[in-house]
Amino acid sequence: MDVDTIIPGCGPVVHDKAYLTRIAELMASIDGQVTASWRPGISLDELRKHVDLASFRVRIAGESAFVGADAMARSAVERAWQEREGRLEPEGLPRG
């Protein structure tokens, strides 16, 4: 889709596709790191220790302390772990 303006869920309105490119790179990095580190039975907490997203923090959130970037990454790592564990849970449903 070719657009002139993107309104992300959080953060400022953007007028180019650089933000989308950075998010796609973040997701690819998460998937690659999870794939490389996952083994049957690894806990989510242990897997998270093997995923380094520091290089994306400033690229996505800038100099602000935008917690949404961290929350999005944590969620993406959890989803990738669930997928590899064969227990992908529906999103948006209450747990418990």
N, C-alpha and C positions, 0 to 999 in steps of 0.2 A: 504494500500500500504506500503510495506516495503522498505525503502530507507536508504542510508548511509549519504546523504548530502541533506540539505534543503536550498534553496536560497529564503529567504523571500522578500517581496516587498521592505522592508526597513531594514536596519541593517545588521549585519554581517552574513556570511554563518554559518550554524550550522550543527553539525554532530551527533545529537541525536534528539529524539522526544520531549524533554522537552519543547521546545518553542511551539510546536503544542499543547501540553497538557495545557500549560498556556493560550494560546489563546482560547482553548475550554472551560476552566474554566471561563475565562473572559466573553465569550459569554453566558454561562449558568448563570453566576451571573447577567448579564444585563437582561436576559430574566426573571429570577426569581424576581429581584427587580422591573422591570417594571410591571410584572403580579401582584405583591403585592400592588403596588402603583397606578396603573391605575384605573380610574373611568371614565365613559362617560363624555365628555366635558372638561377633564383636558387638559390644554395647554401643549405643548412640554416643554416650559421653566419651568413650574411648576413641571412637571414630572421629569425633569433633577435634580431638587433640592432634590428628594427622592432617587436618584441613587448614591451610594457611591462606587467609584472604586479605592479609594486611596490605598488599599492593593495590587492592581495589578500594580500600576505605576512602582515601583522599580522592581517587578518580571518580567515585560515585557521590560521596557526600561532601566533597570539598573540605574546607577547613572547619566547617560546622560540626558540632557534636550530634549529627543526625543519627538518632538511634534506629530509625527505620531501616537503614542499610544493614546494620548488624542483625536486626530481627528478621529481615528478609533472608539473609544468608543462613541464619540458624534454622529457619523454616525449610529452606531449600536443602540443606544438609540432612535434616530429618526426613524429608520426603525421599531423597536419594537412598538413605539407609533403609527406610521402609520398603522401597521398591526392591532392593537387593535381598532383603530378608523375606520377600514374598508376602508381605502383609501391608500393602499400601492401603491406608485408611482414607475414607472420604473426607474431604476438607469441609470445614465449617460446621461439623457436627460436634456437640458437646461430648467430652470424654467422661467416662466413668460408669 
